[in-house]
């Protein structure tokens, strides 16, 4: 079992947008993480949906299944879990996430509090400062590993 946490971030001064993605195994160990820029000047909701799409693609491409996906954006989670057609401006992103979910089972998407999404949030904030794509496998910089350690299964109930 693998757990994927995603988050989006926005710098309202510069217009920069970024996403943070982290995948952990059932023991809470880091197996992979991505920090990358999202298209600028898109809505905050679109950034959260872009983070979901990016994270799910990353995990599924690496065959990290079964997969539990968590986001602190309740609206994004509700949109991708809905059976209704999405007529919102972000509908294309919603449908992209739904296609990914439909092509692989078992994958579940659920909402978590920001407190339970700290590592993904730190990565998303990092992406605003670094314009390149950053990818870590089985380890990472100290600031990331500190966040992973803080989110160990014994403190968050995963595992």
C-alpha positions in Angstrom: 0.0 0.0 0.0 1.3 3.5 -0.9 0.1 6.9 0.2 0.3 9.9 -2.1 -0.1 13.4 -0.7 -0.4 16.4 -3.0 -0.7 20.1 -2.6 -0.7 23.2 -4.7 0.8 26.6 -3.8 0.4 30.1 -5.2 2.5 33.2 -4.9 0.0 36.0 -5.4 2.7 38.7 -5.8 4.5 37.0 -8.7 1.7 34.8 -10.1 3.9 31.7 -9.7 2.1 28.4 -9.1 3.6 25.1 -8.0 2.8 21.6 -6.9 4.2 19.3 -4.3 3.8 15.5 -4.5 5.1 12.9 -2.1 4.6 9.1 -2.1 5.3 7.0 0.9 5.1 3.3 1.6 3.0 1.7 4.4 5.8 2.4 6.9 5.8 6.1 6.1 9.2 5.9 4.2 9.7 8.2 1.2 9.6 6.4 -2.1 9.3 9.4 -4.3 8.6 13.1 -4.4 8.2 15.9 -7.0 8.3 19.7 -6.9 7.4 21.5 -10.0 5.9 24.6 -11.4 2.3 24.7 -12.5 1.1 26.9 -15.3 1.0 30.5 -14.0 -2.1 32.6 -13.6 -4.5 29.7 -13.2 -6.9 29.5 -10.3 -5.9 28.1 -6.9 -8.4 25.3 -7.5 -6.8 24.5 -10.8 -3.4 24.3 -9.1 -4.8 21.8 -6.6 -6.3 19.7 -9.5 -3.0 19.9 -11.4 -1.3 18.6 -8.3 -3.7 15.7 -8.1 -3.2 14.8 -11.8 0.6 15.1 -11.6 0.8 13.1 -8.4 -1.5 10.3 -9.6 0.4 10.1 -12.9 3.7 9.9 -11.1 2.6 7.1 -8.7 0.8 5.1 -11.4 3.7 5.3 -13.8 5.9 3.9 -11.1 3.3 1.1 -10.3 3.0 2.3 -6.7 -0.4 0.6 -6.1 -2.7 0.1 -4.3 -2.7 3.8 -3.8 -4.4 6.1 -1.2 -4.4 9.7 -2.5 -4.8 12.6 -0.1 -5.3 16.3 -0.7 -6.2 19.2 1.7 -8.4 20.7 -1.0 -11.9 19.5 -0.2 -13.3 21.1 -3.4 -10.8 19.3 -5.6 -11.4 16.0 -3.9 -15.2 16.4 -4.2 -14.9 17.3 -7.9 -12.9 14.3 -8.8 -15.0 11.9 -6.7 -18.3 13.2 -8.1 -20.2 11.3 -10.8 -21.6 14.5 -12.3 -20.1 16.1 -15.4 -17.9 19.0 -14.3 -19.0 22.2 -16.0 -16.6 24.4 -14.1 -13.7 26.1 -15.9 -11.4 23.5 -14.3 -13.5 20.7 -15.9 -10.7 19.6 -18.2 -8.4 18.9 -15.2 -11.2 17.1 -13.4 -11.8 14.8 -16.3 -8.1 14.2 -16.7 -7.9 13.0 -13.1 -11.0 10.9 -13.4 -9.5 9.2 -16.5 -6.4 8.3 -14.5 -8.5 7.0 -11.7 -10.7 4.9 -14.0 -7.7 3.2 -15.6 -6.2 1.9 -12.4 -7.7 0.2 -9.3 -7.6 0.4 -6.4 -7.0 4.1 -6.1 -9.0 6.2 -3.6 -8.9 10.0 -3.2 -9.8 11.6 0.1 -9.6 14.9 1.9 -7.2 15.5 4.8 -6.5 18.5 6.9 -3.6 20.8 6.1 -1.9 19.4 9.3 -1.9 15.9 7.7 -0.5 17.3 4.5 2.6 19.1 5.7 5.2 17.4 3.6 3.3 18.0 0.3 2.8 21.6 1.4 6.5 22.1 2.0 7.3 20.6 -1.4 4.8 22.9 -3.1 6.2 26.0 -1.4 9.7 24.9 -2.5 8.5 24.7 -6.1 7.7 28.4 -6.0 11.3 29.2 -5.3 12.9 26.7 -7.7 11.8 26.9 -11.4 13.2 23.5 -12.3 11.6 20.1 -11.9 12.9 18.4 -8.8 12.4 14.7 -8.3 13.6 12.6 -5.3 13.5 8.8 -5.0 14.1 7.0 -1.7 15.5 10.1 -0.1 15.8 13.8 -0.3 17.1 17.0 1.1 17.1 17.5 4.9 14.1 19.8 4.9 12.1 17.2 3.1 13.3 14.3 5.2 12.4 16.3 8.3 8.8 16.6 7.0 8.7 12.9 6.2 9.9 12.1 9.7 7.3 14.4 11.2 4.6 12.5 9.3 5.6 9.0 10.4 2.8 6.4 10.7 2.9 6.3 14.4 1.9 10.0 14.5 -0.7 10.0 11.6 -2.3 6.6 11.8 -1.2 5.4 8.4 0.2 2.0 8.2 
